[in-house]
Amino acid sequence: MSGSYTLRCGTAYVMSHPEKVAAYISIGQCTFLCGGDILSCEDAVYRAEMKGDDTAEMRRALKLVQK
């Protein structure tokens, strides 16, 4: 669990070592400023794939965002 400044450090740790973290609770206004858009796009692709939707165009757009 983290809050304030430590939430940025905690989030970076979780993103770098997900295999070492069972759960993470972050309390604050922001968690991952630089990669929030990319994470949102990745989540949208994942959810579309789970529903069986064609994600070819979404994946092409995601590659552009990731550059």
PDB file of N, H, CA, C and O in Angstrom:
ATOM      1  N   MET A   1       0.854  -1.174   0.000  1.00  0.00           N
ATOM      2  CA  MET A   1       0.000   0.000   0.000  1.00  0.00           C
ATOM      3  C   MET A   1       0.896   1.232   0.000  1.00  0.00           C
ATOM      4  O   MET A   1       1.918   1.266   0.686  1.00  0.00           O
ATOM      5  N   SER A   2       0.512   2.232  -0.765  1.00  0.00           N
ATOM      6  H   SER A   2      -0.318   2.205  -1.322  1.00  0.00           H
ATOM      7  CA  SER A   2       1.314   3.457  -0.797  1.00  0.00           C
ATOM      8  C   SER A   2       0.431   4.662  -1.044  1.00  0.00           C
ATOM      9  O   SER A   2      -0.697   4.538  -1.521  1.00  0.00           O
ATOM     10  N   GLY A   3       0.955   5.821  -0.715  1.00  0.00           N
ATOM     11  H   GLY A   3       1.871   5.922  -0.328  1.00  0.00           H
ATOM     12  CA  GLY A   3       0.246   7.070  -0.947  1.00  0.00           C
ATOM     13  C   GLY A   3       1.259   8.174  -1.161  1.00  0.00           C
ATOM     14  O   GLY A   3       2.443   8.001  -0.873  1.00  0.00           O
ATOM     15  N   SER A   4       0.805   9.300  -1.662  1.00  0.00           N
ATOM     16  H   SER A   4      -0.157   9.440  -1.896  1.00  0.00           H
ATOM     17  CA  SER A   4       1.655  10.454  -1.888  1.00  0.00           C
ATOM     18  C   SER A   4       2.801  10.105  -2.825  1.00  0.00           C
ATOM     19  O   SER A   4       2.589   9.444  -3.841  1.00  0.00           O
ATOM     20  N   TYR A   5       4.024  10.544  -2.492  1.00  0.00           N
ATOM     21  H   TYR A   5       4.197  11.081  -1.666  1.00  0.00           H
ATOM     22  CA  TYR A   5       5.155  10.315  -3.384  1.00  0.00           C
ATOM     23  C   TYR A   5       5.458   8.832  -3.555  1.00  0.00           C
ATOM     24  O   TYR A   5       5.838   8.397  -4.642  1.00  0.00           O
ATOM     25  N   THR A   6       5.292   8.055  -2.492  1.00  0.00           N
ATOM     26  H   THR A   6       4.983   8.409  -1.609  1.00  0.00           H
ATOM     27  CA  THR A   6       5.645   6.639  -2.570  1.00  0.00           C
ATOM     28  C   THR A   6       4.778   5.874  -3.557  1.00  0.00           C
ATOM     29  O   THR A   6       5.154   4.785  -3.991  1.00  0.00           O
ATOM     30  N   LEU A   7       3.620   6.424  -3.922  1.00  0.00           N
ATOM     31  H   LEU A   7       3.314   7.308  -3.570  1.00  0.00           H
ATOM     32  CA  LEU A   7       2.783   5.709  -4.891  1.00  0.00           C
ATOM     33  C   LEU A   7       3.480   5.619  -6.241  1.00  0.00           C
ATOM     34  O   LEU A   7       3.313   4.626  -6.949  1.00  0.00           O
ATOM     35  N   ARG A   8       4.245   6.616  -6.608  1.00  0.00           N
ATOM     36  H   ARG A   8       4.381   7.423  -6.032  1.00  0.00           H
ATOM     37  CA  ARG A   8       4.980   6.551  -7.884  1.00  0.00           C
ATOM     38  C   ARG A   8       6.064   5.480  -7.818  1.00  0.00           C
ATOM     39  O   ARG A   8       6.256   4.726  -8.771  1.00  0.00           O
ATOM     40  N   CYS A   9       6.765   5.415  -6.703  1.00  0.00           N
ATOM     41  H   CYS A   9       6.609   6.028  -5.929  1.00  0.00           H
ATOM     42  CA  CYS A   9       7.808   4.392  -6.547  1.00  0.00           C
ATOM     43  C   CYS A   9       7.180   3.004  -6.480  1.00  0.00           C
ATOM     44  O   CYS A   9       7.669   2.063  -7.105  1.00  0.00           O
ATOM     45  N   GLY A  10       6.101   2.886  -5.724  1.00  0.00           N
ATOM     46  H   GLY A  10       5.704   3.650  -5.217  1.00  0.00           H
ATOM     47  CA  GLY A  10       5.417   1.601  -5.590  1.00  0.00           C
ATOM     48  C   GLY A  10       4.870   1.109  -6.913  1.00  0.00           C
ATOM     49  O   GLY A  10       4.997  -0.071  -7.237  1.00  0.00           O
ATOM     50  N   THR A  11       4.270   1.992  -7.672  1.00  0.00           N
ATOM     51  H   THR A  11       4.168   2.951  -7.408  1.00  0.00           H
ATOM     52  CA  THR A  11       3.720   1.617  -8.977  1.00  0.00           C
ATOM     53  C   THR A  11       4.834   1.187  -9.920  1.00  0.00           C
ATOM     54  O   THR A  11       4.683   0.213 -10.657  1.00  0.00           O
ATOM     55  N   ALA A  12       5.940   1.901  -9.903  1.00  0.00           N
ATOM     56  H   ALA A  12       6.063   2.693  -9.305  1.00  0.00           H
ATOM     57  CA  ALA A  12       7.074   1.523 -10.752  1.00  0.00           C
ATOM     58  C   ALA A  12       7.584   0.134 -10.369  1.00  0.00           C
ATOM     59  O   ALA A  12       7.927  -0.663 -11.242  1.00  0.00           O
ATOM     60  N   TYR A  13       7.633  -0.157  -9.071  1.00  0.00           N
ATOM     61  H   TYR A  13       7.354   0.490  -8.362  1.00  0.00           H
ATOM     62  CA  TYR A  13       8.079  -1.478  -8.614  1.00  0.00           C
ATOM     63  C   TYR A  13       7.126  -2.565  -9.086  1.00  0.00           C
ATOM     64  O   TYR A  13       7.564  -3.599  -9.589  1.00  0.00           O
ATOM     65  N   VAL A  14       5.828  -2.340  -8.928  1.00  0.00           N
ATOM     66  H   VAL A  14       5.472  -1.500  -8.519  1.00  0.00           H
ATOM     67  CA  VAL A  14       4.831  -3.325  -9.344  1.00  0.00           C
ATOM     68  C   VAL A  14       4.929  -3.579 -10.841  1.00  0.00           C
ATOM     69  O   VAL A  14       4.853  -4.725 -11.283  1.00  0.00           O
ATOM     70  N   MET A  15       5.097  -2.522 -11.621  1.00  0.00           N
ATOM     71  H   MET A  15       5.159  -1.591 -11.262  1.00  0.00           H
ATOM     72  CA  MET A  15       5.198  -2.669 -13.067  1.00  0.00           C
ATOM     73  C   MET A  15       6.479  -3.416 -13.460  1.00  0.00           C
ATOM     74  O   MET A  15       6.482  -4.159 -14.442  1.00  0.00           O
ATOM     75  N   SER A  16       7.546  -3.228 -12.713  1.00  0.00           N
ATOM     76  H   SER A  16       7.542  -2.625 -11.915  1.00  0.00           H
ATOM     77  CA  SER A  16       8.815  -3.869 -13.027  1.00  0.00           C
ATOM     78  C   SER A  16       8.915  -5.306 -12.515  1.00  0.00           C
ATOM     79  O   SER A  16       9.625  -6.127 -13.096  1.00  0.00           O
ATOM     80  N   HIS A  17       8.200  -5.608 -11.425  1.00  0.00           N
ATOM     81  H   HIS A  17       7.623  -4.941 -10.953  1.00  0.00           H
ATOM     82  CA  HIS A  17       8.307  -6.927 -10.787  1.00  0.00           C
ATOM     83  C   HIS A  17       6.930  -7.500 -10.436  1.00  0.00           C
ATOM     84  O   HIS A  17       6.674  -7.793  -9.268  1.00  0.00           O
ATOM     85  N   PRO A  18       6.048  -7.665 -11.409  1.00  0.00           N
ATOM     86  CA  PRO A  18       4.700  -8.149 -11.089  1.00  0.00           C
ATOM     87  C   PRO A  18       4.684  -9.540 -10.458  1.00  0.00           C
ATOM     88  O   PRO A  18       3.752  -9.883  -9.730  1.00  0.00           O
ATOM     89  N   GLU A  19       5.711 -10.338 -10.736  1.00  0.00           N
ATOM     90  H   GLU A  19       6.468 -10.060 -11.327  1.00  0.00           H
ATOM     91  CA  GLU A  19       5.764 -11.681 -10.180  1.00  0.00           C
ATOM     92  C   GLU A  19       6.021 -11.682  -8.674  1.00  0.00           C
ATOM     93  O   GLU A  19       5.810 -12.701  -8.017  1.00  0.00           O
ATOM     94  N   LYS A  20       6.469 -10.570  -8.124  1.00  0.00           N
ATOM     95  H   LYS A  20       6.641  -9.742  -8.658  1.00  0.00           H
ATOM     96  CA  LYS A  20       6.786 -10.476  -6.696  1.00  0.00           C
ATOM     97  C   LYS A  20       5.660  -9.827  -5.885  1.00  0.00           C
ATOM     98  O   LYS A  20       5.764  -9.717  -4.663  1.00  0.00           O
ATOM     99  N   VAL A  21       4.587  -9.396  -6.557  1.00  0.00           N
ATOM    100  H   VAL A  21       4.503  -9.485  -7.549  1.00  0.00           H
ATOM    101  CA  VAL A  21       3.532  -8.644  -5.879  1.00  0.00           C
ATOM    102  C   VAL A  21       2.197  -9.376  -6.030  1.00  0.00           C
ATOM    103  O   VAL A  21       1.744  -9.636  -7.145  1.00  0.00           O
ATOM    104  N   ALA A  22       1.578  -9.701  -4.901  1.00  0.00           N
ATOM    105  H   ALA A  22       1.946  -9.490  -3.995  1.00  0.00           H
ATOM    106  CA  ALA A  22       0.274 -10.382  -4.936  1.00  0.00           C
ATOM    107  C   ALA A  22      -0.862  -9.374  -5.089  1.00  0.00           C
ATOM    108  O   ALA A  22      -1.854  -9.652  -5.763  1.00  0.00           O
ATOM    109  N   ALA A  23      -0.720  -8.214  -4.470  1.00  0.00           N
ATOM    110  H   ALA A  23       0.086  -7.988  -3.922  1.00  0.00           H
ATOM    111  CA  ALA A  23      -1.749  -7.176  -4.551  1.00  0.00           C
ATOM    112  C   ALA A  23      -1.090  -5.817  -4.281  1.00  0.00           C
ATOM    113  O   ALA A  23      -0.067  -5.733  -3.602  1.00  0.00           O
ATOM    114  N   TYR A  24      -1.699  -4.758  -4.828  1.00  0.00           N
ATOM    115  H   TYR A  24      -2.530  -4.826  -5.380  1.00  0.00           H
ATOM    116  CA  TYR A  24      -1.146  -3.413  -4.645  1.00  0.00           C
ATOM    117  C   TYR A  24      -2.287  -2.418  -4.546  1.00  0.00           C
ATOM    118  O   TYR A  24      -3.169  -2.382  -5.404  1.00  0.00           O
ATOM    119  N   ILE A  25      -2.265  -1.619  -3.506  1.00  0.00           N
ATOM    120  H   ILE A  25      -1.548  -1.648  -2.809  1.00  0.00           H
ATOM    121  CA  ILE A  25      -3.281  -0.581  -3.319  1.00  0.00           C
ATOM    122  C   ILE A  25      -2.569   0.756  -3.332  1.00  0.00           C
ATOM    123  O   ILE A  25      -1.637   0.976  -2.558  1.00  0.00           O
ATOM    124  N   SER A  26      -3.001   1.646  -4.202  1.00  0.00           N
ATOM    125  H   SER A  26      -3.758   1.467  -4.830  1.00  0.00           H
ATOM    126  CA  SER A  26      -2.401   2.962  -4.318  1.00  0.00           C
ATOM    127  C   SER A  26      -3.450   4.019  -3.978  1.00  0.00           C
ATOM    128  O   SER A  26      -4.575   3.974  -4.475  1.00  0.00           O
ATOM    129  N   ILE A  27      -3.068   4.961  -3.133  1.00  0.00           N
ATOM    130  H   ILE A  27      -2.153   4.997  -2.730  1.00  0.00           H
ATOM    131  CA  ILE A  27      -3.984   6.031  -2.740  1.00  0.00           C
ATOM    132  C   ILE A  27      -3.359   7.350  -3.176  1.00  0.00           C
ATOM    133  O   ILE A  27      -2.306   7.733  -2.666  1.00  0.00           O
ATOM    134  N   GLY A  28      -3.992   8.044  -4.106  1.00  0.00           N
ATOM    135  H   GLY A  28      -4.847   7.733  -4.520  1.00  0.00           H
ATOM    136  CA  GLY A  28      -3.456   9.313  -4.568  1.00  0.00           C
ATOM    137  C   GLY A  28      -4.153   9.764  -5.835  1.00  0.00           C
ATOM    138  O   GLY A  28      -5.048   9.083  -6.337  1.00  0.00           O
ATOM    139  N   GLN A  29      -3.745  10.904  -6.350  1.00  0.00           N
ATOM    140  H   GLN A  29      -3.018  11.457  -5.942  1.00  0.00           H
ATOM    141  CA  GLN A  29      -4.369  11.467  -7.534  1.00  0.00           C
ATOM    142  C   GLN A  29      -3.853  10.840  -8.820  1.00  0.00           C
ATOM    143  O   GLN A  29      -4.582  10.797  -9.811  1.00  0.00           O
ATOM    144  N   CYS A  30      -2.636  10.362  -8.832  1.00  0.00           N
ATOM    145  H   CYS A  30      -2.044  10.397  -8.027  1.00  0.00           H
ATOM    146  CA  CYS A  30      -2.075   9.801 -10.047  1.00  0.00           C
ATOM    147  C   CYS A  30      -1.215   8.604  -9.692  1.00  0.00           C
ATOM    148  O   CYS A  30      -0.690   8.514  -8.582  1.00  0.00           O
ATOM    149  N   THR A  31      -1.071   7.677 -10.642  1.00  0.00           N
ATOM    150  H   THR A  31      -1.498   7.750 -11.544  1.00  0.00           H
ATOM    151  CA  THR A  31      -0.242   6.520 -10.377  1.00  0.00           C
ATOM    152  C   THR A  31       0.863   6.337 -11.404  1.00  0.00           C
ATOM    153  O   THR A  31       1.966   5.921 -11.050  1.00  0.00           O
ATOM    154  N   PHE A  32       0.592   6.636 -12.657  1.00  0.00           N
ATOM    155  H   PHE A  32      -0.304   6.974 -12.944  1.00  0.00           H
ATOM    156  CA  PHE A  32       1.588   6.370 -13.689  1.00  0.00           C
ATOM    157  C   PHE A  32       1.413   7.388 -14.803  1.00  0.00           C
ATOM    158  O   PHE A  32       0.795   7.098 -15.828  1.00  0.00           O
ATOM    159  N   LEU A  33       1.950   8.563 -14.604  1.00  0.00           N
ATOM    160  H   LEU A  33       2.451   8.799 -13.772  1.00  0.00           H
ATOM    161  CA  LEU A  33       1.724   9.665 -15.525  1.00  0.00           C
ATOM    162  C   LEU A  33       2.187   9.385 -16.944  1.00  0.00           C
ATOM    163  O   LEU A  33       1.450   9.650 -17.893  1.00  0.00           O
ATOM    164  N   CYS A  34       3.374   8.862 -17.106  1.00  0.00           N
ATOM    165  H   CYS A  34       3.973   8.647 -16.335  1.00  0.00           H
ATOM    166  CA  CYS A  34       3.952   8.703 -18.441  1.00  0.00           C
ATOM    167  C   CYS A  34       3.291   7.601 -19.253  1.00  0.00           C
ATOM    168  O   CYS A  34       3.187   7.716 -20.474  1.00  0.00           O
ATOM    169  N   GLY A  35       2.847   6.544 -18.604  1.00  0.00           N
ATOM    170  H   GLY A  35       2.932   6.450 -17.612  1.00  0.00           H
ATOM    171  CA  GLY A  35       2.344   5.410 -19.362  1.00  0.00           C
ATOM    172  C   GLY A  35       0.858   5.178 -19.263  1.00  0.00           C
ATOM    173  O   GLY A  35       0.367   4.148 -19.726  1.00  0.00           O
ATOM    174  N   GLY A  36       0.128   6.099 -18.676  1.00  0.00           N
ATOM    175  H   GLY A  36       0.527   6.935 -18.300  1.00  0.00           H
ATOM    176  CA  GLY A  36      -1.306   5.911 -18.497  1.00  0.00           C
ATOM    177  C   GLY A  36      -2.070   5.690 -19.783  1.00  0.00           C
ATOM    178  O   GLY A  36      -2.956   4.837 -19.839  1.00  0.00           O
ATOM    179  N   ASP A  37      -1.741   6.443 -20.818  1.00  0.00           N
ATOM    180  H   ASP A  37      -1.021   7.135 -20.773  1.00  0.00           H
ATOM    181  CA  ASP A  37      -2.419   6.288 -22.110  1.00  0.00           C
ATOM    182  C   ASP A  37      -2.139   4.927 -22.721  1.00  0.00           C
ATOM    183  O   ASP A  37      -3.038   4.285 -23.264  1.00  0.00           O
ATOM    184  N   ILE A  38      -0.897   4.490 -22.632  1.00  0.00           N
ATOM    185  H   ILE A  38      -0.167   5.011 -22.191  1.00  0.00           H
ATOM    186  CA  ILE A  38      -0.542   3.189 -23.189  1.00  0.00           C
ATOM    187  C   ILE A  38      -1.247   2.074 -22.435  1.00  0.00           C
ATOM    188  O   ILE A  38      -1.769   1.144 -23.048  1.00  0.00           O
ATOM    189  N   LEU A  39      -1.266   2.160 -21.106  1.00  0.00           N
ATOM    190  H   LEU A  39      -0.841   2.917 -20.607  1.00  0.00           H
ATOM    191  CA  LEU A  39      -1.957   1.141 -20.309  1.00  0.00           C
ATOM    192  C   LEU A  39      -3.442   1.096 -20.640  1.00  0.00           C
ATOM    193  O   LEU A  39      -4.031   0.017 -20.704  1.00  0.00           O
ATOM    194  N   SER A  40      -4.044   2.243 -20.848  1.00  0.00           N
ATOM    195  H   SER A  40      -3.566   3.120 -20.796  1.00  0.00           H
ATOM    196  CA  SER A  40      -5.464   2.290 -21.203  1.00  0.00           C
ATOM    197  C   SER A  40      -5.717   1.628 -22.552  1.00  0.00           C
ATOM    198  O   SER A  40      -6.688   0.889 -22.713  1.00  0.00           O
ATOM    199  N   CYS A  41      -4.846   1.892 -23.513  1.00  0.00           N
ATOM    200  H   CYS A  41      -4.057   2.492 -23.382  1.00  0.00           H
ATOM    201  CA  CYS A  41      -4.987   1.278 -24.836  1.00  0.00           C
ATOM    202  C   CYS A  41      -4.792  -0.233 -24.755  1.00  0.00           C
ATOM    203  O   CYS A  41      -5.541  -0.992 -25.370  1.00  0.00           O
ATOM    204  N   GLU A  42      -3.793  -0.666 -24.000  1.00  0.00           N
ATOM    205  H   GLU A  42      -3.185  -0.049 -23.500  1.00  0.00           H
ATOM    206  CA  GLU A  42      -3.550  -2.100 -23.846  1.00  0.00           C
ATOM    207  C   GLU A  42      -4.744  -2.786 -23.193  1.00  0.00           C
ATOM    208  O   GLU A  42      -5.121  -3.892 -23.582  1.00  0.00           O
ATOM    209  N   ASP A  43      -5.329  -2.136 -22.213  1.00  0.00           N
ATOM    210  H   ASP A  43      -5.023  -1.238 -21.897  1.00  0.00           H
ATOM    211  CA  ASP A  43      -6.503  -2.701 -21.542  1.00  0.00           C
ATOM    212  C   ASP A  43      -7.683  -2.797 -22.509  1.00  0.00           C
ATOM    213  O   ASP A  43      -8.416  -3.786 -22.497  1.00  0.00           O
ATOM    214  N   ALA A  44      -7.866  -1.790 -23.333  1.00  0.00           N
ATOM    215  H   ALA A  44      -7.270  -0.987 -23.343  1.00  0.00           H
ATOM    216  CA  ALA A  44      -8.965  -1.809 -24.304  1.00  0.00           C
ATOM    217  C   ALA A  44      -8.796  -2.954 -25.306  1.00  0.00           C
ATOM    218  O   ALA A  44      -9.767  -3.625 -25.657  1.00  0.00           O
ATOM    219  N   VAL A  45      -7.562  -3.174 -25.762  1.00  0.00           N
ATOM    220  H   VAL A  45      -6.774  -2.629 -25.476  1.00  0.00           H
ATOM    221  CA  VAL A  45      -7.294  -4.275 -26.686  1.00  0.00           C
ATOM    222  C   VAL A  45      -7.579  -5.606 -25.999  1.00  0.00           C
ATOM    223  O   VAL A  45      -8.226  -6.480 -26.576  1.00  0.00           O
ATOM    224  N   TYR A  46      -7.103  -5.756 -24.787  1.00  0.00           N
ATOM    225  H   TYR A  46      -6.577  -5.045 -24.318  1.00  0.00           H
ATOM    226  CA  TYR A  46      -7.320  -6.995 -24.030  1.00  0.00           C
ATOM    227  C   TYR A  46      -8.817  -7.284 -23.869  1.00  0.00           C
ATOM    228  O   TYR A  46      -9.273  -8.403 -24.104  1.00  0.00           O
ATOM    229  N   ARG A  47      -9.564  -6.266 -23.468  1.00  0.00           N
ATOM    230  H   ARG A  47      -9.193  -5.357 -23.277  1.00  0.00           H
ATOM    231  CA  ARG A  47     -11.004  -6.466 -23.255  1.00  0.00           C
ATOM    232  C   ARG A  47     -11.728  -6.810 -24.562  1.00  0.00           C
ATOM    233  O   ARG A  47     -12.639  -7.638 -24.572  1.00  0.00           O
ATOM    234  N   ALA A  48     -11.325  -6.181 -25.645  1.00  0.00           N
ATOM    235  H   ALA A  48     -10.585  -5.508 -25.637  1.00  0.00           H
ATOM    236  CA  ALA A  48     -11.934  -6.475 -26.943  1.00  0.00           C
ATOM    237  C   ALA A  48     -11.622  -7.912 -27.366  1.00  0.00           C
ATOM    238  O   ALA A  48     -12.488  -8.616 -27.884  1.00  0.00           O
ATOM    239  N   GLU A  49     -10.384  -8.336 -27.141  1.00  0.00           N
ATOM    240  H   GLU A  49      -9.681  -7.764 -26.720  1.00  0.00           H
ATOM    241  CA  GLU A  49     -10.004  -9.710 -27.483  1.00  0.00           C
ATOM    242  C   GLU A  49     -10.785 -10.726 -26.654  1.00  0.00           C
ATOM    243  O   GLU A  49     -11.198 -11.764 -27.171  1.00  0.00           O
ATOM    244  N   MET A  50     -10.987 -10.430 -25.374  1.00  0.00           N
ATOM    245  H   MET A  50     -10.651  -9.587 -24.955  1.00  0.00           H
ATOM    246  CA  MET A  50     -11.734 -11.345 -24.505  1.00  0.00           C
ATOM    247  C   MET A  50     -13.187 -11.496 -24.971  1.00  0.00           C
ATOM    248  O   MET A  50     -13.822 -12.524 -24.736  1.00  0.00           O
ATOM    249  N   LYS A  51     -13.697 -10.464 -25.630  1.00  0.00           N
ATOM    250  H   LYS A  51     -13.181  -9.629 -25.821  1.00  0.00           H
ATOM    251  CA  LYS A  51     -15.070 -10.524 -26.160  1.00  0.00           C
ATOM    252  C   LYS A  51     -15.112 -11.155 -27.544  1.00  0.00           C
ATOM    253  O   LYS A  51     -16.191 -11.378 -28.095  1.00  0.00           O
ATOM    254  N   GLY A  52     -13.938 -11.445 -28.112  1.00  0.00           N
ATOM    255  H   GLY A  52     -13.062 -11.264 -27.665  1.00  0.00           H
ATOM    256  CA  GLY A  52     -13.883 -12.050 -29.434  1.00  0.00           C
ATOM    257  C   GLY A  52     -13.910 -11.056 -30.577  1.00  0.00           C
ATOM    258  O   GLY A  52     -14.104 -11.445 -31.728  1.00  0.00           O
ATOM    259  N   ASP A  53     -13.719  -9.784 -30.281  1.00  0.00           N
ATOM    260  H   ASP A  53     -13.561  -9.468 -29.346  1.00  0.00           H
ATOM    261  CA  ASP A  53     -13.719  -8.752 -31.319  1.00  0.00           C
ATOM    262  C   ASP A  53     -12.434  -8.785 -32.143  1.00  0.00           C
ATOM    263  O   ASP A  53     -11.392  -9.242 -31.672  1.00  0.00           O
ATOM    264  N   ASP A  54     -12.521  -8.300 -33.364  1.00  0.00           N
ATOM    265  H   ASP A  54     -13.366  -7.929 -33.747  1.00  0.00           H
ATOM    266  CA  ASP A  54     -11.347  -8.151 -34.219  1.00  0.00           C
ATOM    267  C   ASP A  54     -10.567  -6.941 -33.727  1.00  0.00           C
ATOM    268  O   ASP A  54     -11.094  -5.829 -33.716  1.00  0.00           O
ATOM    269  N   THR A  55      -9.328  -7.142 -33.322  1.00  0.00           N
ATOM    270  H   THR A  55      -8.899  -8.045 -33.331  1.00  0.00           H
ATOM    271  CA  THR A  55      -8.523  -6.062 -32.746  1.00  0.00           C
ATOM    272  C   THR A  55      -7.360  -5.635 -33.643  1.00  0.00           C
ATOM    273  O   THR A  55      -6.440  -4.959 -33.183  1.00  0.00           O
ATOM    274  N   ALA A  56      -7.396  -6.020 -34.908  1.00  0.00           N
ATOM    275  H   ALA A  56      -8.144  -6.568 -35.281  1.00  0.00           H
ATOM    276  CA  ALA A  56      -6.279  -5.702 -35.804  1.00  0.00           C
ATOM    277  C   ALA A  56      -6.015  -4.198 -35.874  1.00  0.00           C
ATOM    278  O   ALA A  56      -4.868  -3.765 -35.761  1.00  0.00           O
ATOM    279  N   GLU A  57      -7.049  -3.415 -36.057  1.00  0.00           N
ATOM    280  H   GLU A  57      -7.980  -3.766 -36.149  1.00  0.00           H
ATOM    281  CA  GLU A  57      -6.874  -1.950 -36.140  1.00  0.00           C
ATOM    282  C   GLU A  57      -6.433  -1.374 -34.795  1.00  0.00           C
ATOM    283  O   GLU A  57      -5.608  -0.461 -34.747  1.00  0.00           O
ATOM    284  N   MET A  58      -6.976  -1.903 -33.719  1.00  0.00           N
ATOM    285  H   MET A  58      -7.646  -2.645 -33.758  1.00  0.00           H
ATOM    286  CA  MET A  58      -6.584  -1.425 -32.393  1.00  0.00           C
ATOM    287  C   MET A  58      -5.105  -1.706 -32.134  1.00  0.00           C
ATOM    288  O   MET A  58      -4.402  -0.864 -31.575  1.00  0.00           O
ATOM    289  N   ARG A  59      -4.634  -2.877 -32.536  1.00  0.00           N
ATOM    290  H   ARG A  59      -5.205  -3.561 -32.990  1.00  0.00           H
ATOM    291  CA  ARG A  59      -3.230  -3.244 -32.339  1.00  0.00           C
ATOM    292  C   ARG A  59      -2.306  -2.342 -33.161  1.00  0.00           C
ATOM    293  O   ARG A  59      -1.234  -1.958 -32.695  1.00  0.00           O
ATOM    294  N   ARG A  60      -2.723  -2.007 -34.380  1.00  0.00           N
ATOM    295  H   ARG A  60      -3.594  -2.319 -34.759  1.00  0.00           H
ATOM    296  CA  ARG A  60      -1.909  -1.087 -35.204  1.00  0.00           C
ATOM    297  C   ARG A  60      -1.824   0.285 -34.526  1.00  0.00           C
ATOM    298  O   ARG A  60      -0.755   0.893 -34.485  1.00  0.00           O
ATOM    299  N   ALA A  61      -2.933   0.760 -34.004  1.00  0.00           N
ATOM    300  H   ALA A  61      -3.802   0.265 -34.037  1.00  0.00           H
ATOM    301  CA  ALA A  61      -2.937   2.056 -33.319  1.00  0.00           C
ATOM    302  C   ALA A  61      -2.101   1.997 -32.049  1.00  0.00           C
ATOM    303  O   ALA A  61      -1.387   2.947 -31.730  1.00  0.00           O
ATOM    304  N   LEU A  62      -2.184   0.898 -31.331  1.00  0.00           N
ATOM    305  H   LEU A  62      -2.764   0.126 -31.590  1.00  0.00           H
ATOM    306  CA  LEU A  62      -1.409   0.743 -30.096  1.00  0.00           C
ATOM    307  C   LEU A  62       0.083   0.790 -30.382  1.00  0.00           C
ATOM    308  O   LEU A  62       0.835   1.397 -29.619  1.00  0.00           O
ATOM    309  N   LYS A  63       0.525   0.168 -31.459  1.00  0.00           N
ATOM    310  H   LYS A  63      -0.086  -0.324 -32.079  1.00  0.00           H
ATOM    311  CA  LYS A  63       1.948   0.215 -31.818  1.00  0.00           C
ATOM    312  C   LYS A  63       2.422   1.646 -32.055  1.00  0.00           C
ATOM    313  O   LYS A  63       3.551   1.993 -31.709  1.00  0.00           O
ATOM    314  N   LEU A  64       1.563   2.474 -32.641  1.00  0.00           N
ATOM    315  H   LEU A  64       0.646   2.191 -32.922  1.00  0.00           H
ATOM    316  CA  LEU A  64       1.914   3.875 -32.862  1.00  0.00           C
ATOM    317  C   LEU A  64       2.033   4.624 -31.553  1.00  0.00           C
ATOM    318  O   LEU A  64       2.922   5.460 -31.394  1.00  0.00           O
ATOM    319  N   VAL A  65       1.148   4.334 -30.612  1.00  0.00           N
ATOM    320  H   VAL A  65       0.426   3.655 -30.741  1.00  0.00           H
ATOM    321  CA  VAL A  65       1.174   5.007 -29.309  1.00  0.00           C
ATOM    322  C   VAL A  65       2.397   4.583 -28.516  1.00  0.00           C
ATOM    323  O   VAL A  65       2.972   5.392 -27.788  1.00  0.00           O
ATOM    324  N   GLN A  66       2.802   3.329 -28.645  1.00  0.00           N
ATOM    325  H   GLN A  66       2.335   2.672 -29.236  1.00  0.00           H
ATOM    326  CA  GLN A  66       3.929   2.805 -27.878  1.00  0.00           C
ATOM    327  C   GLN A  66       5.264   3.345 -28.349  1.00  0.00           C
ATOM    328  O   GLN A  66       6.249   3.232 -27.620  1.00  0.00           O
ATOM    329  N   LYS A  67       5.338   3.925 -29.533  1.00  0.00           N
ATOM    330  H   LYS A  67       4.538   4.017 -30.125  1.00  0.00           H
ATOM    331  CA  LYS A  67       6.629   4.452 -30.042  1.00  0.00           C
ATOM    332  C   LYS A  67       7.013   5.727 -29.368  1.00  0.00           C
ATOM    333  O   LYS A  67       8.060   6.296 -29.675  1.00  0.00           O
TER     334      LYS A  67
END
